[in-house]
Amino acid sequence: MNKAADLTGKVSLVIGGGGHIGKVICETLAELGSKVAVHDLSKEKTEKVRKAIEKKYQSEAIAVEADLLDEKETRSVIPYVANKFKRLDILVHCAAFVGTTSFPGWAVPFQEQTVEAFEKCLKVNLTSAFILCQEAQKHLEKRKSGSIILISSIYGVIAPDFALYEGTKMANPAGYGASKGGLIQLTRYLATLFAPEIRVNSISLGGVFRNQDPKFVEKYKKKTPLGRMAKEEDIKGTIAYLASDMSKYLTGQNIVLDGGFTIW
């Protein structure tokens, strides 16, 4: 199993690697021996994660900045990484508009949600994944064991329980679930198209605790069999599994990592 989990010599690209979850994904891949390209919109974020990886894991890492709302910039990421490392083995997409994203017409009541916000969410959460997978295909095929991991959400699988949000200022925009559901279907489509050289799977993560309104947290915990919200570190094992040869016979699957939230 140690050999199957070993990513030594491989190259990983994490889209949205400067965020809370992205950072943990980068660290997981580096810990398993992979070189890591850390992408985000912010140079400050990418450099911080890159430096931390190199210091902690003595693993080579590079920072890549690109605006996923811009197709040209998005398409430039894969060639840049492939040129720097001369290969690409693993692509993880976890960049997203989320409920706390600050954008006019986004995290507001449904009738106030704007088409502009909805479409920008689709570009970041879904369209950019489509573009990056297009660009990555030829590079991953060369490896004969490439892995693509798309980070979805429980709200790509089920509808929100709006009772969880009552009495809080929190929001669950329509575009979020729509885009995350699209990622799961994109996973299935690409898994059939890219096989057998590339495996494509998704992870639907449950709500992650980030000091949300206590009323929301308590209601969420009561609906979760394991009795708590997720922590960023909870994704590490599933990333290790999907990125490595531990899952070499698994493709087209959506792993729901939610503490049991969706089983009721």
TAQUIGI-V522647 format. One record per residue. RES is the residue in three letters. SS is DSSP state (H for helix, E for strand, - for the rest). PHI is phi in radians with two decimals (* if undefined). Layout:
# TAQUIGI-V522647
res->RES ss->SS phi->PHI
res->RES ss->SS phi->PHI
This chain:
# TAQUIGI-V522647
res->MET ss->- phi->*
res->ASN ss->H phi->-1.07
res->LYS ss->H phi->-1.16
res->ALA ss->H phi->-1.13
res->ALA ss->H phi->-1.47
res->ASP ss->- phi->-1.26
res->LEU ss->- phi->-1.91
res->THR ss->- phi->-1.00
res->GLY ss->- phi->1.55
res->LYS ss->- phi->-1.58
res->VAL ss->E phi->-2.13
res->SER ss->E phi->-2.07
res->LEU ss->E phi->-2.07
res->VAL ss->E phi->-1.98
res->ILE ss->E phi->-1.43
res->GLY ss->- phi->1.44
res->GLY ss->- phi->-1.22
res->GLY ss->- phi->-1.54
res->GLY ss->- phi->-1.48
res->HIS ss->H phi->-1.03
res->ILE ss->H phi->-1.28
res->GLY ss->H phi->-1.01
res->LYS ss->H phi->-1.07
res->VAL ss->H phi->-1.14
res->ILE ss->H phi->-1.11
res->CYS ss->H phi->-1.01
res->GLU ss->H phi->-1.11
res->THR ss->H phi->-1.08
res->LEU ss->H phi->-1.14
res->ALA ss->H phi->-1.17
res->GLU ss->H phi->-1.08
res->LEU ss->- phi->-1.47
res->GLY ss->- phi->1.90
res->SER ss->- phi->-1.34
res->LYS ss->E phi->-1.33
res->VAL ss->E phi->-2.30
res->ALA ss->E phi->-1.79
res->VAL ss->E phi->-1.75
res->HIS ss->E phi->-1.80
res->ASP ss->E phi->-2.92
res->LEU ss->- phi->-1.32
res->SER ss->- phi->-1.70
res->LYS ss->H phi->-1.13
res->GLU ss->H phi->-1.04
res->LYS ss->H phi->-1.21
res->THR ss->H phi->-1.12
res->GLU ss->H phi->-1.16
res->LYS ss->H phi->-1.12
res->VAL ss->H phi->-1.20
res->ARG ss->H phi->-1.01
res->LYS ss->H phi->-1.11
res->ALA ss->H phi->-1.13
res->ILE ss->H phi->-1.14
res->GLU ss->H phi->-1.11
res->LYS ss->H phi->-1.28
res->LYS ss->H phi->-1.40
res->TYR ss->H phi->-1.96
res->GLN ss->- phi->0.88
res->SER ss->- phi->-1.93
res->GLU ss->- phi->-1.15
res->ALA ss->E phi->-2.51
res->ILE ss->E phi->-2.25
res->ALA ss->E phi->-1.84
res->VAL ss->E phi->-2.31
res->GLU ss->E phi->-1.89
res->ALA ss->- phi->-2.82
res->ASP ss->- phi->-1.58
res->LEU ss->- phi->-1.26
res->LEU ss->- phi->-1.41
res->ASP ss->- phi->-1.91
res->GLU ss->H phi->-1.07
res->LYS ss->H phi->-1.07
res->GLU ss->H phi->-1.10
res->THR ss->H phi->-1.09
res->ARG ss->H phi->-1.17
res->SER ss->H phi->-1.36
res->VAL ss->H phi->-1.15
res->ILE ss->H phi->-1.09
res->PRO ss->H phi->-1.03
res->TYR ss->H phi->-1.09
res->VAL ss->H phi->-1.16
res->ALA ss->H phi->-1.09
res->ASN ss->H phi->-1.24
res->LYS ss->H phi->-1.16
res->PHE ss->H phi->-1.80
res->LYS ss->- phi->1.17
res->ARG ss->- phi->-3.00
res->LEU ss->- phi->-2.60
res->ASP ss->- phi->-2.00
res->ILE ss->E phi->-2.39
res->LEU ss->E phi->-2.13
res->VAL ss->E phi->-2.08
res->HIS ss->E phi->-1.96
res->CYS ss->- phi->-2.34
res->ALA ss->- phi->-1.27
res->ALA ss->- phi->-2.90
res->PHE ss->- phi->-1.27
res->VAL ss->- phi->-2.12
res->GLY ss->- phi->-1.05
res->THR ss->- phi->-1.68
res->THR ss->- phi->-1.08
res->SER ss->- phi->-1.62
res->PHE ss->- phi->-2.75
res->PRO ss->- phi->-0.99
res->GLY ss->- phi->1.39
res->TRP ss->- phi->-1.83
res->ALA ss->- phi->-1.49
res->VAL ss->- phi->-2.39
res->PRO ss->- phi->-0.94
res->PHE ss->H phi->-0.90
res->GLN ss->H phi->-1.17
res->GLU ss->H phi->-1.75
res->GLN ss->- phi->-1.22
res->THR ss->- phi->-1.73
res->VAL ss->H phi->-1.08
res->GLU ss->H phi->-1.06
res->ALA ss->H phi->-1.16
res->PHE ss->H phi->-1.07
res->GLU ss->H phi->-1.22
res->LYS ss->H phi->-1.18
res->CYS ss->H phi->-1.05
res->LEU ss->H phi->-1.06
res->LYS ss->H phi->-1.11
res->VAL ss->H phi->-1.30
res->ASN ss->H phi->-1.35
res->LEU ss->H phi->-2.15
res->THR ss->H phi->-1.10
res->SER ss->H phi->-1.12
res->ALA ss->H phi->-1.13
res->PHE ss->H phi->-1.00
res->ILE ss->H phi->-1.12
res->LEU ss->H phi->-1.14
res->CYS ss->H phi->-1.19
res->GLN ss->H phi->-1.00
res->GLU ss->H phi->-1.21
res->ALA ss->H phi->-1.43
res->GLN ss->H phi->-0.89
res->LYS ss->H phi->-1.13
res->HIS ss->H phi->-1.30
res->LEU ss->H phi->-1.23
res->GLU ss->H phi->-1.08
res->LYS ss->H phi->-1.08
res->ARG ss->H phi->-1.38
res->LYS ss->- phi->1.14
res->SER ss->- phi->-2.59
res->GLY ss->E phi->-1.18
res->SER ss->E phi->-2.34
res->ILE ss->E phi->-2.00
res->ILE ss->E phi->-2.20
res->LEU ss->E phi->-1.84
res->ILE ss->E phi->-1.56
res->SER ss->E phi->-1.74
res->SER ss->E phi->-2.77
res->ILE ss->H phi->-1.01
res->TYR ss->H phi->-1.44
res->GLY ss->H phi->-1.62
res->VAL ss->- phi->-1.96
res->ILE ss->- phi->-2.21
res->ALA ss->- phi->-1.45
res->PRO ss->- phi->-1.14
res->ASP ss->- phi->-1.63
res->PHE ss->H phi->-1.19
res->ALA ss->H phi->-1.12
res->LEU ss->H phi->-1.12
res->TYR ss->H phi->-1.68
res->GLU ss->- phi->-1.08
res->GLY ss->- phi->1.41
res->THR ss->- phi->-2.18
res->LYS ss->- phi->-1.72
res->MET ss->- phi->-1.34
res->ALA ss->- phi->-2.44
res->ASN ss->- phi->-2.34
res->PRO ss->- phi->-1.09
res->ALA ss->H phi->-1.05
res->GLY ss->H phi->-1.12
res->TYR ss->H phi->-1.13
res->GLY ss->H phi->-1.12
res->ALA ss->H phi->-1.08
res->SER ss->H phi->-1.23
res->LYS ss->H phi->-1.23
res->GLY ss->H phi->-1.12
res->GLY ss->H phi->-1.09
res->LEU ss->H phi->-1.10
res->ILE ss->H phi->-1.16
res->GLN ss->H phi->-1.23
res->LEU ss->H phi->-1.09
res->THR ss->H phi->-0.99
res->ARG ss->H phi->-1.13
res->TYR ss->H phi->-1.04
res->LEU ss->H phi->-1.22
res->ALA ss->H phi->-1.07
res->THR ss->H phi->-1.31
res->LEU ss->H phi->-1.28
res->PHE ss->H phi->-1.56
res->ALA ss->- phi->-1.17
res->PRO ss->- phi->-1.67
res->GLU ss->- phi->-1.28
res->ILE ss->E phi->-2.23
res->ARG ss->E phi->-1.66
res->VAL ss->E phi->-2.29
res->ASN ss->E phi->-2.42
res->SER ss->E phi->-2.26
res->ILE ss->E phi->-2.14
res->SER ss->E phi->-1.74
res->LEU ss->E phi->-1.50
res->GLY ss->- phi->-1.36
res->GLY ss->- phi->-1.07
res->VAL ss->E phi->-1.75
res->PHE ss->- phi->-1.23
res->ARG ss->- phi->-2.47
res->ASN ss->- phi->1.04
res->GLN ss->- phi->-1.17
res->ASP ss->- phi->-0.88
res->PRO ss->H phi->-0.95
res->LYS ss->H phi->-1.12
res->PHE ss->H phi->-1.14
res->VAL ss->H phi->-1.04
res->GLU ss->H phi->-1.12
res->LYS ss->H phi->-1.17
res->TYR ss->H phi->-1.13
res->LYS ss->H phi->-1.08
res->LYS ss->H phi->-1.16
res->LYS ss->- phi->-1.54
res->THR ss->- phi->-1.91
res->PRO ss->- phi->-0.92
res->LEU ss->- phi->-1.41
res->GLY ss->- phi->1.32
res->ARG ss->- phi->-2.75
res->MET ss->- phi->-1.40
res->ALA ss->E phi->-1.28
res->LYS ss->- phi->-1.97
res->GLU ss->H phi->-0.94
res->GLU ss->H phi->-1.13
res->ASP ss->H phi->-1.13
res->ILE ss->H phi->-1.47
res->LYS ss->H phi->-1.04
res->GLY ss->H phi->-1.10
res->THR ss->H phi->-1.24
res->ILE ss->H phi->-1.11
res->ALA ss->H phi->-1.03
res->TYR ss->H phi->-1.13
res->LEU ss->H phi->-1.30
res->ALA ss->H phi->-1.37
res->SER ss->- phi->-1.89
res->ASP ss->H phi->-1.27
res->MET ss->H phi->-1.11
res->SER ss->H phi->-2.07
res->LYS ss->- phi->-1.20
res->TYR ss->- phi->-1.96
res->LEU ss->- phi->-2.08
res->THR ss->- phi->-2.66
res->GLY ss->- phi->1.30
res->GLN ss->- phi->-1.85
res->ASN ss->E phi->-1.97
res->ILE ss->E phi->-1.57
res->VAL ss->E phi->-1.57
res->LEU ss->E phi->-1.92
res->ASP ss->- phi->-2.43
res->GLY ss->- phi->1.16
res->GLY ss->- phi->1.66
res->PHE ss->H phi->-0.93
res->THR ss->H phi->-1.62
res->ILE ss->H phi->-1.51
res->TRP ss->- phi->-1.15
